[in-house]
């Protein structure tokens, strides 16, 4: 995946989770929502989730299901809301204008 596409995928994840802020959703539901944008590769989605939830970022929180990661739950943190609302910037995330 190209760098710009990876950044756009991260932005799409933030935007989708922002729609559901205050709720946790299954990662499978997030993947289904991303399908409309053309993202269906599990590995790329997993990489984007790790980026957004990493120690330095913490834009999202994930409750991992050890048996099947797609059955885990994911939600936006307050810092993730700040990113979605453009109060902070991350050069690794492209949000739609």
C-alpha positions as a Markdown table, in Angstrom:
| # | Residue | x | y | z |
|---|---|---|---|---|
| 1 | Unk | 0.0 | 0.0 | 0.0 |
| 2 | Unk | 1.3 | 3.4 | -0.9 |
| 3 | Unk | 2.1 | 5.9 | 1.8 |
| 4 | Unk | -0.7 | 8.3 | 0.8 |
| 5 | Unk | -3.2 | 5.4 | 0.7 |
| 6 | Unk | -2.1 | 4.3 | 4.2 |
| 7 | Unk | -2.6 | 7.8 | 5.5 |
| 8 | Unk | -6.0 | 8.1 | 3.9 |
| 9 | Unk | -7.1 | 4.7 | 5.4 |
| 10 | Unk | -6.1 | 6.0 | 8.9 |
| 11 | Unk | -8.1 | 9.1 | 8.3 |
| 12 | Unk | -11.1 | 7.1 | 7.1 |
| 13 | Unk | -10.9 | 5.0 | 10.3 |
| 14 | Unk | -10.9 | 8.1 | 12.5 |
| 15 | Unk | -13.8 | 9.6 | 10.6 |
| 16 | Unk | -15.9 | 6.3 | 10.8 |
| 17 | Unk | -15.2 | 6.0 | 14.6 |
| 18 | Unk | -16.1 | 9.7 | 15.0 |
| 19 | Unk | -19.5 | 9.0 | 13.7 |
| 20 | Unk | -19.9 | 6.5 | 16.6 |
| 21 | Unk | -18.2 | 8.5 | 19.3 |
| 22 | Unk | -19.3 | 7.4 | 22.7 |
| 23 | Unk | -19.9 | 3.8 | 21.5 |
| 24 | Unk | -17.7 | 0.9 | 21.0 |
| 25 | Unk | -18.1 | -1.0 | 17.8 |
| 26 | Unk | -16.8 | -4.3 | 16.5 |
| 27 | Unk | -13.8 | -4.2 | 14.3 |
| 28 | Unk | -15.8 | -6.3 | 11.8 |
| 29 | Unk | -18.4 | -3.5 | 11.6 |
| 30 | Unk | -15.6 | -0.9 | 11.0 |
| 31 | Unk | -14.2 | -3.1 | 8.3 |
| 32 | Unk | -17.6 | -3.3 | 6.6 |
| 33 | Unk | -18.0 | 0.5 | 6.8 |
| 34 | Unk | -14.5 | 0.9 | 5.2 |
| 35 | Unk | -15.6 | -1.4 | 2.4 |
| 36 | Unk | -17.5 | 1.4 | 0.8 |
| 37 | Unk | -14.2 | 3.2 | 0.4 |
| 38 | Unk | -12.6 | 0.2 | -1.2 |
| 39 | Unk | -10.6 | -1.1 | 1.8 |
| 40 | Unk | -11.0 | -4.8 | 2.4 |
| 41 | Unk | -7.4 | -6.0 | 3.1 |
| 42 | Unk | -7.3 | -7.2 | 6.7 |
| 43 | Unk | -3.5 | -6.6 | 7.0 |
| 44 | Unk | -3.7 | -3.0 | 5.9 |
| 45 | Unk | -6.6 | -2.3 | 8.3 |
| 46 | Unk | -4.7 | -4.0 | 11.1 |
| 47 | Unk | -1.6 | -1.9 | 10.4 |
| 48 | Unk | -3.7 | 1.3 | 10.4 |
| 49 | Unk | -5.3 | 0.3 | 13.8 |
| 50 | Unk | -1.9 | -0.4 | 15.3 |
| 51 | Unk | -0.7 | 3.0 | 14.1 |
| 52 | Unk | -3.7 | 4.9 | 15.5 |
| 53 | Unk | -3.7 | 3.0 | 18.8 |
| 54 | Unk | 0.1 | 2.9 | 19.4 |
| 55 | Unk | 1.8 | 4.2 | 22.5 |
| 56 | Unk | 2.6 | 7.6 | 21.0 |
| 57 | Unk | -0.8 | 8.2 | 19.4 |
| 58 | Unk | -3.6 | 6.6 | 21.4 |
| 59 | Unk | -6.3 | 8.0 | 19.1 |
| 60 | Unk | -8.3 | 4.8 | 19.4 |
| 61 | Unk | -8.7 | 2.1 | 22.0 |
| 62 | Unk | -9.1 | -1.6 | 21.1 |
| 63 | Unk | -10.3 | -4.4 | 23.2 |
| 64 | Unk | -8.7 | -7.4 | 21.5 |
| 65 | Unk | -10.4 | -10.7 | 21.0 |
| 66 | Unk | -7.6 | -13.2 | 21.1 |
| 67 | Unk | -9.5 | -15.8 | 19.0 |
| 68 | Unk | -10.4 | -13.5 | 16.2 |
| 69 | Unk | -9.2 | -9.9 | 16.1 |
| 70 | Unk | -12.2 | -8.9 | 13.9 |
| 71 | Unk | -14.5 | -9.7 | 16.9 |
| 72 | Unk | -12.6 | -7.2 | 19.1 |
| 73 | Unk | -14.1 | -3.8 | 20.0 |
| 74 | Unk | -12.8 | -0.4 | 19.0 |
| 75 | Unk | -13.6 | 3.2 | 19.9 |
| 76 | Unk | -12.3 | 6.7 | 19.6 |
| 77 | Unk | -10.5 | 8.2 | 22.6 |
| 78 | Unk | -10.8 | 11.9 | 23.5 |
| 79 | Unk | -7.4 | 12.5 | 21.7 |
| 80 | Unk | -8.9 | 10.8 | 18.6 |
| 81 | Unk | -11.8 | 13.2 | 18.8 |
| 82 | Unk | -9.4 | 16.1 | 18.8 |
| 83 | Unk | -7.8 | 14.7 | 15.7 |
| 84 | Unk | -11.2 | 14.2 | 14.0 |
| 85 | Unk | -12.1 | 17.7 | 14.9 |
| 86 | Unk | -8.8 | 19.0 | 13.6 |
| 87 | Unk | -7.7 | 20.5 | 17.0 |
| 88 | Unk | -4.5 | 18.5 | 16.6 |
| 89 | Unk | -2.7 | 17.3 | 13.5 |
| 90 | Unk | -0.9 | 14.1 | 12.6 |
| 91 | Unk | 1.2 | 14.0 | 9.4 |
| 92 | Unk | 0.4 | 10.2 | 9.2 |
| 93 | Unk | -3.3 | 10.8 | 9.0 |
| 94 | Unk | -5.2 | 12.4 | 6.1 |
| 95 | Unk | -8.8 | 13.5 | 6.9 |
| 96 | Unk | -11.2 | 14.3 | 4.2 |
| 97 | Unk | -11.8 | 18.0 | 3.7 |
